[in-house]
Amino acid sequence: MNIKDGIPAKIKVQTKVTQNNETENFVFDLPGQVVQMGDTLYIRYKEVQPDGQEVPVTVKVTPDSQVQLIRVGESRMRMRFAYREKMETNYKTPYGMFIISTYAQNLHVTLKDRPFSGVINIDYALYMKEEKIGDYQLVLEFTT
């Protein structure tokens, strides 16, 4: 299957956020696109904000099973995840630049051929400097 030009995909994103002993769940079913360039897979979709604004999101999966979550909007973020490694990144907001880190306790990517589909599971802690902001569980499923 040649997906260099991108093929349409159904995308489901589930996020569980635990901060200050409170948990929130978010679920989005979105249209998107899957693109493969070499051994790297890109999953693209637009997240709709509460104010109706659409924020482009790209999830990049590399052959070494590292995952990057790239959001480009009023705030720009490129979160990187590697299994049991602390990964530092910049988070650009209208209020300035922040340095954040992720630590993935669990990171699992499963891909299937027919139909081309996959599931990305990431359980991670988010830090600003050395202070833990919260625990997150991200599950992204796509089907072409």
Backbone as numpy.savetxt, mean C-alpha at the origin, in Angstrom:
# Nx Ny Nz CAx CAy CAz Cx Cy Cz
0.92 -13.74 -20.54 0.08 -12.56 -20.54 0.97 -11.32 -20.54
0.73 -10.41 -21.46 1.51 -9.19 -21.54 0.76 -8.07 -20.83
1.26 -7.68 -19.68 0.57 -6.62 -18.96 1.47 -5.39 -18.80
2.41 -5.21 -19.75 3.27 -4.03 -19.71 2.46 -2.75 -19.86
1.39 -2.81 -20.67 0.58 -1.62 -20.91 -0.49 -1.45 -19.84
-0.64 -2.43 -18.99 -1.63 -2.34 -17.93 -2.93 -3.01 -18.32
-3.52 -3.69 -17.39 -4.81 -4.31 -17.62 -5.73 -3.92 -16.47
-7.02 -3.75 -16.77 -7.96 -3.36 -15.73 -8.05 -4.43 -14.64
-8.29 -3.99 -13.42 -8.38 -4.91 -12.29 -9.43 -4.42 -11.31
-10.02 -5.37 -10.61 -10.89 -5.05 -9.46 -9.99 -5.10 -8.24
-10.06 -4.08 -7.43 -9.18 -3.99 -6.27 -10.01 -3.82 -5.01
-9.64 -4.59 -3.99 -10.27 -4.45 -2.68 -9.16 -4.16 -1.68
-9.31 -3.07 -0.96 -8.32 -2.68 0.04 -9.00 -2.67 1.40
-8.45 -3.43 2.33 -8.95 -3.46 3.71 -7.83 -2.99 4.62
-8.13 -2.03 5.46 -7.13 -1.53 6.39 -7.72 -1.51 7.79
-6.97 -2.05 8.74 -7.35 -2.01 10.15 -6.30 -1.17 10.85
-6.75 -0.10 11.50 -5.86 0.84 12.16 -6.12 0.80 13.66
-5.06 0.57 14.44 -5.18 0.59 15.90 -4.24 1.67 16.44
-4.86 2.71 17.02 -4.11 3.82 17.61 -4.76 4.17 18.95
-3.96 4.39 19.96 -4.47 4.79 21.28 -5.59 3.86 21.77
-5.40 2.57 21.63 -6.36 1.55 22.06 -7.72 1.64 21.36
-7.78 2.31 20.21 -9.00 2.36 19.40 -8.70 1.78 18.04
-9.67 1.01 17.52 -9.48 0.35 16.23 -10.54 0.82 15.24
-10.09 1.13 14.04 -11.00 1.50 12.95 -10.71 0.58 11.77
-11.77 0.23 11.04 -11.64 -0.60 9.84 -12.12 0.19 8.64
-11.38 0.06 7.55 -11.75 0.72 6.30 -11.72 -0.34 5.20
-12.74 -0.31 4.33 -12.80 -1.24 3.20 -13.17 -0.45 1.96
-12.40 -0.63 0.89 -12.67 0.05 -0.37 -12.68 -0.99 -1.49
-13.70 -0.95 -2.35 -13.73 -1.72 -3.58 -13.57 -0.71 -4.70
-12.50 -0.85 -5.48 -12.15 0.18 -6.44 -11.74 -0.41 -7.78
-11.98 0.30 -8.86 -11.40 -0.11 -10.13 -9.94 0.31 -10.14
-9.12 -0.43 -10.84 -7.71 -0.07 -10.91 -7.05 -0.70 -12.11
-5.75 -0.78 -12.04 -4.95 -1.28 -13.16 -3.73 -1.99 -12.60
-3.33 -3.05 -13.29 -2.13 -3.78 -12.93 -1.16 -3.68 -14.10
0.09 -3.32 -13.80 1.13 -3.17 -14.82 2.34 -3.96 -14.36
2.94 -4.71 -15.29 4.17 -5.41 -14.97 5.28 -4.87 -15.84
6.37 -4.43 -15.18 7.55 -3.96 -15.90 8.71 -4.80 -15.42
9.21 -5.65 -16.29 10.25 -6.59 -15.88 9.68 -7.52 -14.83
10.37 -7.64 -13.70 9.90 -8.49 -12.61 9.14 -7.70 -11.55
8.89 -6.42 -11.80 8.21 -5.57 -10.82 6.75 -5.38 -11.21
5.89 -5.50 -10.20 4.45 -5.39 -10.41 3.97 -4.08 -9.80
3.14 -3.36 -10.55 2.55 -2.11 -10.08 1.03 -2.26 -10.08
0.41 -1.93 -8.96 -1.04 -1.96 -8.84 -1.45 -0.51 -8.59
-2.31 0.01 -9.48 -2.67 1.43 -9.39 -4.17 1.57 -9.20
-4.54 2.53 -8.36 -5.95 2.83 -8.16 -6.07 4.23 -7.58
-7.30 4.73 -7.50 -7.53 6.05 -6.91 -8.36 5.88 -5.66
-7.81 6.37 -4.55 -8.51 6.33 -3.27 -9.38 7.58 -3.17
-10.63 7.40 -2.80 -11.54 8.54 -2.68 -11.57 8.99 -1.23
-11.23 10.26 -1.01 -11.19 10.85 0.32 -12.60 11.25 0.76
-12.82 11.46 2.06 -14.15 11.87 2.54 -14.68 13.14 1.86
-13.77 14.03 1.43 -14.21 15.26 0.76 -14.46 15.05 -0.74
-14.35 13.79 -1.20 -14.61 13.48 -2.60 -13.37 13.56 -3.48
-12.27 14.06 -2.95 -11.03 14.18 -3.72 -10.45 12.79 -3.96
-9.94 12.57 -5.18 -9.30 11.29 -5.52 -7.80 11.42 -5.38
-7.19 10.43 -4.69 -5.74 10.43 -4.49 -5.17 9.21 -5.21
-4.30 9.42 -6.20 -3.68 8.29 -6.89 -2.77 7.50 -5.95
-2.93 6.18 -5.98 -2.13 5.28 -5.15 -1.49 4.24 -6.06
-0.21 3.97 -5.85 0.49 2.90 -6.56 1.12 1.99 -5.53
0.89 0.69 -5.69 1.54 -0.30 -4.84 2.56 -1.00 -5.74
3.81 -0.94 -5.33 4.91 -1.52 -6.12 5.41 -2.76 -5.40
5.44 -3.89 -6.09 5.93 -5.14 -5.51 7.16 -5.56 -6.30
8.31 -5.65 -5.62 9.56 -6.00 -6.28 9.83 -7.49 -6.14
10.72 -8.04 -6.97 11.00 -9.48 -6.92 11.52 -9.97 -5.57
12.15 -9.08 -4.79 12.65 -9.49 -3.47 11.58 -9.37 -2.39
10.31 -9.24 -2.83 9.14 -9.18 -1.95 9.08 -7.93 -1.08
9.77 -6.88 -1.49 9.56 -5.60 -0.82 8.35 -4.94 -1.47
7.63 -4.17 -0.67 6.43 -3.50 -1.16 6.56 -2.02 -0.84
6.16 -1.18 -1.81 6.10 0.26 -1.57 4.67 0.70 -1.81
4.19 1.58 -0.94 2.87 2.17 -1.08 3.09 3.65 -1.33
2.71 4.10 -2.54 3.00 5.47 -2.96 1.68 6.21 -3.13
1.51 7.30 -2.37 0.30 8.13 -2.46 0.74 9.52 -2.88
0.07 10.05 -3.91 0.43 11.37 -4.41 -0.82 12.24 -4.40
-0.85 13.17 -3.48 -1.97 14.11 -3.39 -1.46 15.35 -2.70
-2.31 15.98 -1.90 -1.87 17.13 -1.12 -0.71 16.72 -0.22
-0.80 15.49 0.29 0.30 14.89 1.03 0.94 13.83 0.15
2.25 13.76 0.16 2.96 12.75 -0.64 3.65 11.78 0.30
3.46 10.50 0.03 4.05 9.51 0.90 4.49 8.31 0.08
5.64 7.78 0.44 6.15 6.55 -0.17 6.57 5.66 0.99
5.63 4.84 1.45 5.94 3.93 2.57 6.54 2.66 1.98
7.62 2.23 2.61 8.32 1.03 2.16 8.18 -0.05 3.23
8.02 -1.28 2.76 7.86 -2.41 3.67 8.81 -3.54 3.26
9.51 -4.08 4.24 10.33 -5.27 4.04 10.12 -6.11 5.30
10.04 -7.41 5.13 9.74 -8.30 6.24 10.75 -8.13 7.38
10.24 -7.76 8.54 11.01 -7.60 9.78 12.21 -6.66 9.64
12.03 -5.61 8.83 13.05 -4.56 8.70 12.39 -3.22 8.93
13.08 -2.33 9.64 12.57 -0.98 9.82 12.96 -0.18 8.58
11.95 0.38 7.91 12.18 1.13 6.67 11.77 2.58 6.89
12.70 3.49 6.64 12.45 4.91 6.86 12.03 5.58 5.55
11.15 6.59 5.66 10.70 7.30 4.47 10.28 8.71 4.83
10.11 9.55 3.82 9.64 10.92 4.02 8.14 11.00 3.76
7.47 11.84 4.52 6.04 12.06 4.37 5.86 13.56 4.22
5.54 14.00 3.00 5.43 15.43 2.72 3.97 15.84 2.87
3.72 16.79 3.78 2.37 17.29 4.02 2.36 18.80 3.79
1.18 19.40 3.75 1.12 20.86 3.64 1.77 21.56 4.84
1.97 20.81 5.95 2.55 21.38 7.16 4.06 21.15 7.25
4.64 20.50 6.26 6.07 20.25 6.27 6.40 18.78 6.03
7.68 18.49 6.09 8.18 17.14 5.85 8.37 16.41 7.17
7.89 15.16 7.22 8.07 14.32 8.40 8.81 13.07 7.99
9.59 12.52 8.91 10.25 11.24 8.66 9.48 10.19 9.44
9.00 9.18 8.72 8.27 8.09 9.36 8.98 6.78 9.04
8.70 5.76 9.85 9.28 4.44 9.64 8.19 3.39 9.75
8.38 2.32 9.00 7.49 1.17 9.11 8.31 -0.03 9.56
7.64 -0.92 10.29 8.25 -2.19 10.66 7.19 -3.26 10.40
7.43 -4.09 9.39 6.46 -5.12 9.00 6.74 -6.41 9.75
5.82 -6.74 10.68 5.93 -8.01 11.40 5.52 -9.17 10.49
4.65 -8.86 9.51 4.17 -9.86 8.57 4.08 -9.20 7.20
4.61 -9.85 6.19 4.50 -9.35 4.83 4.42 -10.57 3.93
3.30 -10.70 3.23 3.12 -11.88 2.38 2.45 -11.48 1.07
3.04 -11.88 -0.04 2.49 -11.59 -1.36 2.19 -12.92 -2.05
0.95 -13.09 -2.51 0.55 -14.29 -3.23 0.02 -13.87 -4.60
0.55 -14.47 -5.66 0.10 -14.18 -7.02 -0.38 -15.45 -7.69
-1.42 -15.33 -8.53 -1.95 -16.46 -9.29 -2.04 -16.06 -10.75
-1.99 -17.08 -11.63 -2.00 -16.83 -13.08 -3.37 -16.71 -13.72
-4.29 -17.60 -13.40 -5.57 -17.65 -14.13 -6.75 -17.59 -13.20
-7.48 -16.47 -13.14 -7.12 -15.18 -13.74 -5.95 -14.58 -12.96
-5.24 -13.65 -13.60 -4.13 -13.03 -12.92 -4.69 -12.25 -11.74
-4.24 -12.62 -10.54 -4.77 -12.02 -9.32 -3.73 -12.13 -8.23
-4.01 -11.49 -7.12 -3.07 -11.58 -6.02 -3.61 -10.99 -4.74
-2.90 -11.30 -3.67 -3.22 -10.78 -2.35 -1.91 -10.33 -1.70
-1.94 -9.13 -1.14 -0.81 -8.59 -0.41 -1.28 -8.36 1.03
-0.62 -9.02 1.97 -0.92 -8.85 3.40 0.28 -8.20 4.08
0.03 -7.10 4.77 1.10 -6.45 5.52 0.56 -6.06 6.89
1.19 -6.59 7.94 0.91 -6.15 9.31 2.12 -5.35 9.73
1.90 -4.08 10.08 3.06 -3.25 10.38 2.79 -2.24 11.49
3.87 -1.80 12.09 3.83 -0.72 13.06 4.38 0.53 12.36
3.78 1.67 12.68 4.20 2.93 12.09 4.81 3.80 13.19
5.97 4.39 12.89 6.70 5.20 13.86 6.98 6.59 13.29
6.96 7.59 14.18 7.48 8.90 13.83 8.63 9.13 14.80
9.83 9.25 14.27 11.07 9.20 15.05 11.05 7.85 15.77
11.15 7.84 17.09 11.13 6.55 17.80 9.77 6.27 18.45
8.82 7.17 18.24 7.51 7.02 18.86 6.56 6.23 17.96
5.98 5.19 18.53 5.05 4.36 17.77 3.71 5.09 17.64
3.25 5.22 16.40 1.99 5.90 16.12 0.82 4.92 16.21
1.05 3.68 15.74 -0.02 2.70 15.78 0.35 1.42 15.06
-0.61 0.48 15.11 -0.47 -0.79 14.40 -1.48 -0.83 13.27
-1.04 -1.38 12.14 -1.87 -1.38 10.94 -1.86 -2.77 10.32
-3.00 -3.13 9.74 -3.09 -4.35 8.94 -3.65 -3.93 7.60
-2.93 -4.23 6.55 -3.34 -3.89 5.19 -3.49 -5.17 4.40
-4.64 -5.33 3.76 -4.86 -6.45 2.85 -5.34 -5.86 1.54
-4.57 -6.07 0.48 -4.95 -5.62 -0.84 -5.14 -6.84 -1.72
-6.33 -6.96 -2.31 -6.62 -8.07 -3.23 -6.91 -7.47 -4.60
-6.40 -8.12 -5.65 -6.74 -7.67 -7.00 -7.03 -8.86 -7.88
-7.94 -8.63 -8.84 -8.29 -9.65 -9.83 -8.44 -8.96 -11.17
-7.82 -9.54 -12.20 -7.93 -8.94 -13.54 -8.99 -9.67 -14.34
